[in-house]
């Protein structure tokens, strides 16, 4: 598997490019900005984008999605419970003092348990597959992508190294966030590598043992 991590935009959102070398197919997660950089990585690996996944509809995670879709034709997927945040994109842009980006409704929603897969040949199994974990709290539609074969969790802004997602923005809810983490994320294997929406990687085991918000 190819996994390139690009911190993009003013808030350095961790955009992930997940690719399968054999099929040349890719998933882009949270293209919040700097679409030319994302395209350059795709071109370097000779990858074709099949899906654009958004962990939640805050501007720093979703702002580049429509531009990337226009250039690749790939569908945009995010949880429909974040549509209220999309409708207030101009307000979000005002928080950062930037122009309001074009943000479209999802081509498909990311519900709990939805299978995400690329690289299948014929009737064979996909080369890269994972499942959506619905983890509301940071926003009402926040999701994570769990890839068990790669021991990898793309956690969006739900869980961070030594911290958890903020809940003081529209749609945030502290008790809901902690329930999501305890019920959906902490049951994963200790060795699961966690890539948050911002900042460094961690593991489920480390966060279970040392995260002050979870102990």
C-alpha positions in Angstrom: 0.0 0.0 0.0 1.0 3.5 -0.7 0.3 6.0 2.1 1.4 9.6 1.7 0.5 12.1 4.3 0.4 15.8 3.3 -0.2 18.4 6.0 -2.2 21.0 4.0 -3.6 24.5 4.5 -3.3 27.0 7.2 -4.2 24.5 9.9 -2.0 21.7 8.5 -4.8 19.2 8.1 -3.3 15.7 7.5 -4.5 14.8 4.0 -3.9 11.0 3.3 -3.4 9.5 -0.1 -4.0 5.7 0.0 -3.0 3.9 -3.1 -2.7 0.4 -4.5 0.3 -0.1 -6.6 -1.0 -3.0 -8.7 -4.3 -1.4 -9.8 -3.1 2.2 -9.7 -6.3 3.1 -7.7 -6.3 5.6 -4.9 -8.5 7.1 -2.1 -7.8 10.7 -1.0 -8.9 11.5 2.6 -9.5 15.1 3.8 -8.2 17.2 0.9 -8.6 20.4 2.8 -6.3 22.6 0.6 -3.2 22.6 -1.7 -4.8 20.5 -4.4 -1.8 20.9 -6.8 0.4 19.2 -4.1 -2.1 16.3 -3.9 -2.2 16.0 -7.6 1.6 15.9 -7.8 1.8 13.0 -5.4 -0.9 11.1 -7.4 0.9 11.7 -10.6 4.3 10.6 -9.1 2.7 7.3 -8.1 0.6 7.0 -11.3 -2.6 6.8 -9.2 -6.2 7.4 -10.3 -8.5 8.7 -7.6 -11.6 6.5 -7.1 -13.0 8.1 -4.0 -12.6 11.3 -2.0 -13.4 10.8 1.7 -14.1 13.6 4.2 -13.9 12.7 7.9 -16.0 15.8 8.8 -17.2 19.0 7.1 -15.0 21.6 8.7 -13.4 23.9 6.1 -9.8 22.7 6.8 -10.8 19.1 5.8 -13.2 19.7 3.0 -12.3 22.9 1.2 -10.3 21.3 -1.6 -12.7 18.4 -2.3 -14.8 20.0 -5.0 -11.7 21.2 -6.9 -10.2 17.7 -6.6 -13.4 16.2 -7.9 -13.5 18.6 -10.8 -10.0 17.4 -11.9 -10.5 13.7 -11.2 -14.2 12.9 -11.5 -14.1 10.9 -8.2 -17.1 10.9 -6.0 -17.1 12.8 -2.7 -18.2 10.9 0.4 -19.0 12.2 3.8 -21.6 11.7 6.5 -24.9 13.5 5.7 -25.2 14.7 9.4 -22.6 17.3 8.6 -24.7 19.0 5.9 -25.6 21.8 8.4 -21.8 22.6 8.5 -21.7 22.7 4.7 -24.5 25.2 4.7 -22.5 27.5 7.0 -19.3 27.3 5.0 -19.2 31.1 4.6 -19.2 31.4 8.4 -16.4 28.8 8.6 -14.4 30.8 6.0 -14.8 33.9 8.2 -13.2 32.1 11.1 -10.0 31.7 9.1 -10.3 34.9 7.1 -10.3 33.1 3.8 -12.6 33.0 0.7 -15.6 30.7 0.9 -14.8 27.5 -1.0 -17.2 25.6 -3.2 -18.5 22.7 -1.2 -20.9 20.2 -2.6 -23.3 17.7 -1.0 -21.9 14.2 -0.8 -22.3 11.8 -3.7 -22.8 9.2 -1.0 -23.0 9.2 2.8 -20.5 7.6 5.1 -22.6 5.5 7.5 -21.2 3.3 10.2 -19.8 0.0 8.8 -19.7 1.2 5.2 -17.0 -0.7 3.3 -14.4 1.4 1.5 -12.3 -0.6 -1.0 -10.1 -0.2 -4.1 -7.9 -2.5 -6.2 -10.3 -5.4 -6.8 -9.5 -7.4 -10.0 -12.4 -9.2 -11.5 -14.3 -11.0 -8.8 -11.3 -11.1 -6.5 -11.0 -9.4 -3.1 -10.0 -5.7 -3.0 -6.3 -5.0 -2.6 -7.1 -2.3 0.0 -10.2 -2.2 2.2 -11.4 -0.6 5.3 -14.6 0.3 7.1 -16.2 3.5 8.3 -16.6 4.0 12.1 -19.2 6.7 12.8 -17.8 8.8 15.7 -19.9 11.9 16.3 -18.9 14.4 18.8 -16.4 16.7 17.2 -19.1 17.2 14.6 -22.4 15.4 14.3 -21.1 13.6 11.2 -17.6 12.8 12.2 -16.3 9.5 10.9 -13.0 7.5 11.0 -11.6 5.1 8.5 -10.2 1.8 9.9 -8.0 -0.4 7.7 -7.4 -3.6 9.7 -4.9 -5.2 7.3 -2.7 -2.2 7.6 -3.3 -1.7 11.3 -4.2 1.9 10.6 -6.9 4.3 11.8 -7.5 7.6 10.0 -9.1 9.4 13.0 -10.0 12.8 11.6 -10.4 15.2 14.5 -11.9 12.7 16.9 -8.7 11.5 18.6 -5.3 13.0 18.8 -1.9 12.2 20.3 -2.6 13.1 24.0 -5.8 14.9 23.3 -9.3 14.6 21.7 -11.3 16.7 19.3 -12.6 20.1 20.4 -16.3 20.3 20.9 -16.9 24.1 21.2 -17.7 24.6 17.5 -21.2 24.2 16.0 -22.2 20.6 16.1 -19.7 19.6 18.8 -20.8 17.6 21.9 -18.3 16.6 24.6 -20.1 13.6 26.1 -20.9 12.2 22.6 -17.3 12.5 21.6 -16.0 10.6 24.6 -18.7 7.9 24.0 -17.6 7.6 20.4 -13.9 7.2 21.4 -14.6 4.7 24.1 -17.2 2.6 22.1 -15.6 2.7 18.7 -11.9 3.5 18.9 -10.5 2.1 22.2 -11.7 -1.4 21.4 -9.3 -1.6 18.5 -6.0 -3.4 18.9 -3.4 -1.6 21.0 -0.9 -1.6 18.1 -3.3 0.2 15.7 -1.6 3.3 14.4 -3.7 6.4 14.7 -3.3 9.2 12.2 -5.2 12.2 13.6 -6.5 15.0 11.5 -3.6 17.2 12.7 -0.3 16.5 14.3 1.7 13.4 14.9 0.7 9.7 14.8 0.0 7.7 17.9 -1.4 4.3 18.8 -4.6 3.1 20.4 -2.6 1.5 23.2 -0.7 4.7 24.0 -3.9 6.7 24.0 -5.7 4.2 26.2 -2.8 4.3 28.7 -1.8 7.9 28.7 -4.4 10.2 27.2 -5.5 12.5 30.1 -9.0 13.0 28.5 -9.7 9.2 28.4 -8.3 8.0 31.8 
